[in-house]
Amino acid sequence: MIADHIWRTRCIILDVGTAPRYIGGLTRGRAGLVVDDALTAHRDRMLAGDLKGTPVLELRSGPVTVETLRKVGSFIRENGLQTVAGLGGGSILDAVKLAALFTADPNLAVFAERHAKRSGLMVLPPVANLKERPKTILMPSTVGTGAEVSAVACLDTAVGRRLIVSRHLTGDAAMLDAGHLATLPRHLVFEGLLEAFLRVAGTMIGSHHSIFDDDGHALIQRMVRVGQQVSRKDSPELRLTAARLSMETHTGWALMGRNPYGAKHWYLANELAYVTGTRKMTATASVIGPIWEEVGKGAAEWGDSKRLLQLWTAVTAVDASLDPNPAHGINELMWRWGIAGLQTLSEESVVRTTDATLRNWGGGLPMLRGIDAMQIQYVLNAATAGQTTLPCPTGQLRGARERR
């Protein structure tokens, strides 16, 4: 979903390796660094620069749990931190955002535990002691989530993955350093572009006409062009551009005034990823084609067919070689970018995903209102069946990813 928030994040875009000597000017009081434990070289450069001598907490990248938040919260309290810098992918940044907020107001953790069973979405109440919240400086090492500027974060609970919303989850400063993106495998750059692309596309398809439609189409076209350029010749500048476009999906005009729950694919993909233990974009790649096919057939519960066609026409204006049918075309684009969905899905996984999707996002809730179990199961069954109808055989797709 998208969330309204005060545009208070200071966004900074830097050349390769500039962050270590710039970040000191953004800190307040005692600072600490929370970093993905796989980013040792990036960590060392930060500690050799303005963050020299600061305490460090290394985290393993993965779903954010209550235990993760306890660990980060203890790190903040034990070191008396007034600024927390986070360096890593979306899960690391989510952990920093949530822990900083829960440290300022411990009652929020109690609220989250009590309300986790109600739905997949939790909107946090106002923060009682906002001045106690440490300043956050968020530095992504991946592309796509836009976690550094978004007002949402994901938390895995005992009853499933929950989307937490609060305007205080936005970072105080979002810093894009091209050097932090240099070690990201290229196929994950494409995945990030797809995630940002679908954030805009899905929300537009699930919303009414807006005066900002041209902004949305223009942003989508820019993402497709960057994908074409990365396919030909990868570079730090292009990766930085991809990250900036991902950030713009949250801070620009493209999604202003939209239905905050318009991107229907996200809710189903979220539950599919949780049930199967797969990565979010693998689950997304599985369901987006079948969902768009349903939209094209007139299933208005998933989105508006006319708006989907308008959007895809904007895409094919940039790349005329893509299939003009949106459902076929998005599969073709994913194949070119080396992104594959699940090859198989057990009947048990279909049932569990359907039940979780309806329980957390359906029924009387606005996210998937009007969508029933049969519609969800149809999409899930078509998801793996559709793997054999992609523009290229699965074996060739796997080979393309390996060559990347």
N, C-alpha and C positions, 0 to 999 in steps of 0.2 A: 504494500500500500504506500501512498504518499501521505505526508503529514505536514500541516501548516506549522510554521515556527517563525520566531523573530529572526531576521537575517542579521545575526550578530557575529557569525563566524568570520574571522579574518582569513582570507584565502591568499596563500603565498605560493608562487610558482617559481622554481629555482633551476638553474643549470646544474649539470652533474657535479655532485660533491660539495655543493654550497651549504647544505643544511648544517653540517657540524660547526661552522663558524658564524651561523646566523641565528641559531635557535636561542642562544643566551639572551638576546634582546627581547625575547617573547616571554621568558619565564618570570614568575613572581615568587619571591622567597625561596625556600628550600625546594629543589626539584629532584625528581627521580625518573628513571627510564624503565618502561615495560616493553620488552622486545621479544619477538619470535625467536625461539632458541636455535632456529636454523640460519638466522641472519647474523652470524658471528662477525663477518667482515664489516657489515654496516654498523653493528654494535660498537666495534673497536674504533671505527672512524668517529662515531658520535662521542665516545669517551675520550678521544684524543683532542676533541674540539671544545666547544663551549660547555659541554656536559662533563668535563673532566672532574673526577672525584665524586660524581653523583652516585647514589645507590642504584642498583640494577636488579630487576626481576625478569628472569627468562621464563617464557611460557611456551608450551607446545601448542602449535596451531591446531584448532579443532573446535567442535561445538562448545559454546560457553555454558557452563553449568553453575549451580549454586556454589559448588566447591571452588570453582575458578574465581568467582567473585569474592569468596572468603579469603582466598590467597592474595588477590590484588588489594582487597580492603585492608588486610593485615599489613601488607607492604606499605600502604599509604599511612596508616596510623602509627606504626612502629618507627617510621622515619620522619614523622611530622611533616609530610609533604604538602606544600602549597601549590605545586605545579606537578602534573604527571604528563610526561611525554610518552606517547605510544607509537611504536614502530612495528609494522607488520601488516597482515591481511585483515579482512573484515572482522574475523573473530577476535583478533587481538585488540583491535580498536573498539569493538563492542564491549569487550571485557573492561577496558579502561573507562569508557563512558559510563557503563552501569555501576562499576565499583566506586567511581568518583561521586556519583549521585547518591548511591546507597550509603556511602560513608558520611555524607553531609546530613542525611536523614535516614537513620536505621529503620524507621517505621515503614519505609518504602519496601524493604525486603519482606517484612511481615505482610504487607498488602499484597505483594506479588505471590507469596505462598498461599494466601487465602483465596485469591481470585484466579489462580492458574486453571482450576477445573471448569470455570464458567465458559470460556471461549479461547480461541487461539490468539485473541487480541487483548492486551491490557493497556489501558490509558492510565498512567500514573497520576495521582492527585497532586496538587500544588506542593512544592517542597517547603518544609517548615523553616529550615535553616540554610537557605541558599548561599549565604555568605561563607558557610563552612565548606562548601563544595570546592575541591581543588581545581585550579585552572587546568584545562586539558589542551595539549598540543598534539595533534594526530597526524601521523606521517604514514601514508599507505605504501605498501610494497607490492600491492596487486592493483588490478584494474577491475572496475565493474560495480562494486557495492556502493561506492560513494559514502561509506560509513563515516568518513572524516567530517562530512557536513550534514548528514541526515539526522532527523529527529527520531529515529527508530533504532532498535537493536534487537537481536535474537537471543533468547535464553532457553536452554534445554532444561525442562523440569521433570519431575517424576511422572507427570501425566502428558508429556509431549513438548514439542518446541513451541515457544510462545513469542509473539511479536510485541515488544514493549515500546510504548510511545510516550514521549515527553519532550516538550520544546527545550528542556534543559539538557537533552542528550546530544545536542549539536556541539561540536568542538569549539573551544574559544579561538583556536587557530588551526587551520588545515594547511599543511605544508607538503607540496608536491616537489620532490627532488628526483630528477631523471635517474640519478644514480641508484636510488632505492628500487627502481623498477628494472634495473639492468639484469638482475639474476632471475627474473620471472621467466619460466619456460614460455616459448612463443605460443604454444597452443592455449596457454592460460590468458595470454593477451587477447586472443580471439574470443575466448569464453567471456572475458570481461566486457568486450565490446558487445557481445550478444546479450549479456545481462542488462547493460545500460540501454541497448537498442530496444529490448522487450519491455523495459520499465516505461519507456515513452510510448512505444507502439501499443502495448496492452492497455495502458491507461487511456489512450486516445480512443481505442476501439470500444472501450467500456464507458465512454463519456459522451455527452451530447456535443453538438457543434459549439466551438469556442472561437473568440476573436484571436486566440493564440494558436490556432491550428497551423498556420504558416510557420510559426516558430518550431512547433513539434516536427513538422515535415522536414524543415531545414536541418534540425538537429539530427534526425535520423539519417538524412542524406550525408551529412558530414561523417557520421560513424561508418557508413558503408564505404565512403571514399578512403577513410583511414584504413579500414580492413583491406581494401584493394592495394593500398600502398605498402602495408606491412607484408602482404602476400608476396609482393615483388622484391622488397628490400627493407628488412627490419632496421630500426635505428633508435637511439635514445630519444631523439626528438619526436618521433612518431609515437613512442610509448607514452611520452609526456602528454602529447596531444590526446591520446586515448584516455588517459587518466583525467585530463581536464574536461573532456566531454562527459565522462562519467560523473564528475563533480557537478557539471552544468545541469544534469538531469534533475538534481535536487535544488539548485540555486538559481537556475535560469527561468525563463518565461514559459517554456514548453508545457509544463504541467500545471501552470497557474489556473485556478478555477475548475479543475477537473474533478470527477468523481474520485474521492480518495481510495475507493475500493474497486476501481475500474479494471485493474490488471488481474482478471479472474484466474489466469494460468498460475499465478504465483502461489495461491492457496493450495491448489492441488499438488503442484510440484513440491511445496514445502512438506506436505504430509507424505508424499511418495518418497522423498529423500530420507525422511526420518524413519519410516517403516522399513525401507530396504537398506539403510545405512550407506547409501550412495551420496555422491557429491550433488550439491544443489543444481548445478547446471546440467549434469547428466540427467537428472530427473526432469528438468525443464525442457531439455532437448527431446525427451521422450513424449511429452504431452502437447507441446505447442502446435505441431503439425495437425494432429487430430482435432484439437480445439479450434484452430483456424478453419479446418474443413467443416466443422459443425457450424461455425459462424457463417461461412459462405453458403451453407444450405438454409440459412434463415433461423438458426437457433439463437434468438435474441438474448436468451439468458446469459450466453457466453460473450456476447458483443454484437455490435452493429455491422452488418455485412457491407453496407454502403461505405461506411467509414474505413473498414478494413481494405476495401478495394481502392479507395482514394489514397490511403497510406501506402499500399503496395505499389500503386502507380508512381508515387513519388520515389520509391526505391528503384523501380525499373527505369526511371528517367536517368538515374545515375549509372545503373548497370543493366543495359537492355538485354543482356544474354540470360538473365534470370527468367524462369518460367513466369508468365503473367498471372497464373493462378496463385494466389497468396499461400495456400497450404502447401502446394508443390514447391513454390519458390523459396519459402523459408527453409524447407528441408534441403533444397539445393544450396542455399547460402551456408547452412550449417555444415554440409558436406565439404564445401570449398574451404571453410575455416577449420576443418578437422574436428568437428564437434559431433560426437555420437551419443545416442541415448542408450537406454537399457536394451539388451538383446533378448532377455527373457524376463517374465514376471509371473510368479506363481499365483495360483488361485487364492491362496491364503493372503498373499500380499495385496491382491486386488481388493479382497474383502476388508482387510484391516485398513488399507488406505481410504477406501470409500467410507467406512464407519468414522474414521478419524476426521476426514474432511468435512462430513456433514455435522459431526458433533462440535467441531471447533469453529467452523465458518459458515455452516448452512442453517437450515430451518428459518427462524425469525431474524437471524443476523443479517446485516446488510451486505456482507462480502459475497456470499453465494446464494442469496435469496432467490427462490424459484428453480434452483437446480436440484434434481433428485438423484437418488442412488443409481437408477438405471442410466442416466446421462453420464455420471461419473464413471461407472463401470464400462460403458461403451468406449469412452475416451481411453481408459487404461488398457482395455483389451486391444484397441486399435493402435495404441502406442508401440507395443512390441511387434504386432503384425505389420505395422508400417515400416519397420526396419528393412523389410525385404523389398519395399517399393521405392526406396530412395533412388535418386538419379544415378547412383554408383553402387556396385555391390559392396557389402560390409567389409569384405577382405581388402578391397582397394582402399576403402576409407581408413581401415586400420593401418595399411601401409603408408597412406598419406600422412597420418599423424606421426608415424615413426620417422618418416623422412624430415619432418619439421624438427 
